[in-house]
Amino acid sequence: MKRCLQHLKSPSHAGFTLLEGLVVLIIVAILAGIAAPGWLAFLNRQRMNTVRSDLVDVLKQAQTTARQQRRNVTVSIVDPAVPSVSDGTTQILGGGNFPEGTIQLSAYINEDTNPATSVTFDYQGRPEDEASVPFVFSISPTGVPAQRCVIVANLLGSLKTTEGDNCNNPSVTP
């Protein structure tokens, strides 16, 4: 009996075989391959939500500044690939915590998707030009149809956030 126990504790029989190690490695690789696309989609959704939240803050601040200082304030897209905007000072949305080009920022006016780069708020915090309403800031990951947006919805300057197909038809956005 003592001899059998010594045989089990022998260093030549401890550990895993090469075949067992390869099987575990293959299983881990398959699971990673399955999980990677879902994880990347999750990261892109979080990045878009962060940029959208920062953009809402910038637009609200611009409206507040326009009211308080009784002057026009313009919010412009500086670099669509970073994404960044300017209301006198350049602000990188999302804190710049993701690789350049992963999230795109664009803007357009009305359902006609007339390209635009800026919206101006008058001294009352309203869009200066009634033809520029609804004004849509669109946030999307590069090469993926997912989309988040911030809409300057009416002449009073109310801001709405939405996503997906609702971004393409801003006049009926809830």
C-alpha positions in Angstrom: 0.0 0.0 0.0 2.8 2.4 0.9 4.4 1.7 -2.4 1.2 2.7 -4.4 1.1 6.1 -2.5 4.7 6.8 -3.4 3.9 6.0 -7.0 1.1 8.6 -7.1 3.3 11.3 -5.6 6.0 10.7 -8.1 7.0 13.9 -10.0 6.9 12.1 -13.4 3.1 11.6 -13.1 2.2 15.2 -11.9 0.7 17.9 -14.1 -1.1 17.8 -17.4 -0.3 16.2 -20.7 0.4 18.2 -23.8 -2.9 17.0 -25.3 -4.9 18.1 -22.3 -3.2 21.6 -22.4 -4.0 21.9 -26.1 -7.7 21.0 -25.6 -8.0 23.6 -22.9 -6.3 26.2 -25.1 -8.6 25.4 -28.0 -11.7 25.7 -25.8 -10.6 29.0 -24.4 -9.9 30.3 -28.0 -13.4 29.3 -29.2 -15.0 31.0 -26.2 -13.0 34.1 -26.8 -14.0 34.1 -30.5 -17.7 33.9 -29.5 -17.4 36.6 -26.8 -15.3 39.1 -28.7 -17.9 40.6 -31.1 -20.4 41.0 -28.2 -17.7 42.7 -26.1 -16.7 45.1 -29.0 -20.4 46.0 -29.6 -20.8 46.7 -25.9 -17.7 49.0 -25.9 -19.1 50.9 -28.9 -22.5 51.4 -27.3 -20.8 52.7 -24.1 -18.5 55.0 -26.2 -21.5 56.4 -28.1 -23.5 56.9 -24.9 -20.6 58.8 -23.3 -20.1 61.0 -26.4 -23.9 61.7 -26.5 -24.0 62.6 -22.8 -21.0 65.0 -23.2 -22.6 66.5 -26.3 -25.9 67.2 -24.4 -23.9 68.9 -21.6 -22.0 71.1 -24.1 -25.3 72.1 -25.9 -27.0 72.9 -22.6 -24.0 74.9 -21.4 -24.0 76.8 -24.7 -27.7 77.6 -24.3 -27.1 78.8 -20.7 -24.1 80.9 -21.7 -26.2 82.5 -24.5 -29.0 83.4 -22.0 -26.6 84.6 -19.3 -24.4 86.7 -21.5 -27.2 87.7 -23.8 -25.2 86.9 -27.0 -25.1 84.3 -29.7 -23.2 81.1 -29.0 -22.3 78.6 -31.7 -21.5 75.0 -31.2 -19.4 73.6 -34.1 -18.0 70.2 -34.9 -14.2 70.6 -34.9 -13.1 67.1 -35.8 -15.6 64.4 -36.6 -13.1 61.5 -36.1 -12.1 62.4 -32.5 -15.1 63.6 -31.9 -14.8 67.1 -30.7 -16.9 70.3 -30.6 -16.2 74.0 -30.0 -18.3 76.6 -28.3 -15.4 79.0 -28.1 -13.1 76.4 -26.6 -12.5 73.0 -28.1 -13.9 70.1 -26.1 -13.1 66.4 -26.9 -16.3 64.4 -26.2 -16.0 61.2 -24.3 -12.8 62.4 -22.7 -10.8 61.2 -25.6 -10.6 57.8 -23.9 -10.9 55.7 -27.1 -8.9 55.3 -30.3 -9.3 58.0 -32.9 -11.7 57.1 -35.7 -13.7 54.5 -33.7 -16.6 57.0 -33.2 -17.8 59.5 -35.8 -19.7 62.7 -35.1 -21.7 64.3 -37.8 -24.6 66.8 -38.1 -27.4 67.6 -40.4 -30.5 69.8 -40.6 -34.1 68.5 -41.1 -35.1 65.2 -42.6 -33.3 66.2 -45.9 -30.0 65.4 -44.1 -28.5 68.7 -45.3 -24.9 68.5 -44.0 -24.1 71.0 -41.3 -21.2 71.6 -38.9 -22.7 74.0 -36.4 -25.8 75.3 -34.6 -26.1 78.8 -33.1 -28.1 79.7 -30.1 -29.4 83.3 -29.8 -29.5 85.4 -26.7 -32.6 83.5 -25.4 -30.9 80.1 -25.9 -33.0 79.3 -29.0 -31.7 78.2 -32.4 -30.9 81.4 -34.3 -32.2 80.2 -37.6 -35.6 78.6 -37.8 -34.6 76.8 -41.0 -32.0 74.9 -38.9 -34.6 73.0 -36.9 -34.5 70.1 -36.3 -30.8 70.0 -36.0 -29.3 66.5 -35.5 -25.9 65.6 -34.1 -25.3 62.0 -35.1 -22.9 59.7 -33.2 -22.0 56.4 -34.7 -19.2 53.8 -34.6 -17.0 53.6 -37.7 -18.4 51.0 -40.2 -21.4 50.0 -38.0 -25.0 51.1 -38.6 -25.7 51.7 -34.9 -26.4 55.3 -34.1 -27.1 57.6 -31.2 -28.1 61.2 -31.7 -28.9 64.5 -30.0 -31.6 66.6 -31.6 -32.2 70.4 -31.2 -35.9 69.6 -31.8 -37.7 72.9 -32.1 -37.5 76.7 -32.1 -37.5 76.8 -28.3 -34.2 74.9 -28.3 -35.4 71.7 -26.6 -32.9 68.9 -26.7 -33.9 65.3 -27.3 -31.8 62.2 -27.3 -32.6 59.1 -29.3 -31.0 56.2 -31.2 -31.3 54.0 -34.3 -33.8 54.8 -37.0 -35.4 57.6 -34.9 -32.3 59.7 -35.7 -33.2 59.6 -39.3 -36.7 61.1 -38.8 -36.2 63.7 -36.1 -39.6 65.4 -36.6 -41.5 62.4 -35.2 -39.0 61.5 -32.5 -40.7 61.1 -29.1 
